[in-house]
Amino acid sequence: MNRIIHKLRREQRLGLRIIKTGIAVTVCVAASAFLKLDQPYLAVIATVLSMEKSVDTSVRAGKNKMIGVLIGSALGCGLAMISRGNAGLCGVGVILLLYLCQLLHLTEAATLTCFAFAAVMFSAGGKNPWNPAIMCAENALLGIAVAVVVNLLVIPPNYTEEIELAYTSLKENIETALLCAAGRKEIEVKKIEGILERLCTNIRLYVSEAKLLRNADDEVFAISCKVAGYRELLDELKAIELMHLSEKETVPKGMLPIYEYHLERARNLQESLMGNETNEKTSNP
């Protein structure tokens, strides 16, 4: 029961990306009103779809989405001149846009591109489809720009700190897990696996940032080199957990050599990882 409650609390945590998306939407609506743009919902949708996890990813994705919106609006305008809202042309248009996004390496912009196309195709702009096309492009571009700026300025993610916290938590939980394994108690394998995956995700996000935004390359590299070792250690703990041993019962003779092998290997891996860390601190005072 405690594990279920802990999982629910962890998964329901209000993340910073959610908060920043709300801030970006507020700014977007206010900017649309100030600029007297029609249909600000287009800008809001573009903002929500453009809020990325990292600053560098947000900038690169924002550029691609701007290109995609322009392509989608232009194609929507062209097909609307032939027959506004035509079912067959809508299908052909989406096929062309998805193919173009793939061809131009704008895959992450495909959703917003198709949305811009549909908004123009189904707009009520009289005989001139250029007006809704321009309006759609203006709102979408505003939404994308606001999302990128908010991600840059409002509490930008500190992946170095996240990596350090995850790594410290990983070491602490590994230490606890080894004590549990030695005492034949329940090992929180899933928790360790989650921490390890979070560490790997933050390392990937850190590496994806522009060089200008990275400030701890050596430290992050040293931690990333240990990930494979911790995965091996986790595998040993999983093997012990699968034996379903109990501290109240003696280990069956047939399982004892296997249990001791995995426990010894897990301890050796931990000593090796901690030894490497000690050597690094000694060589880099």
ABEGO torsion letter per residue (X at the ends): XAAAAAAAAAAABBBAAAAAAAAAAAAAAAAAAAAGBBGAAAAAAAAAAABBABAAAAAAAAAAAAAAAAAAAAAAAAAAAABBGBAAAAAAAAAAAAAAAAAAGAAAAAAAAAAAAAAAAABBAEABAAAAAAAAAAAAAAAAAAAAAAAAABGBBBAAAAAAAAAAAAAAAAAAAAAAAAAGBBBBAAAAAAAAAAAAAAAAAAAABBAAABAAAAAAAAAAAAAAAAAAAAAAAAAAAAAGBBAABBBBAAAAAAAAAAAAAAAAAAAAAAAAAAAAAAABX
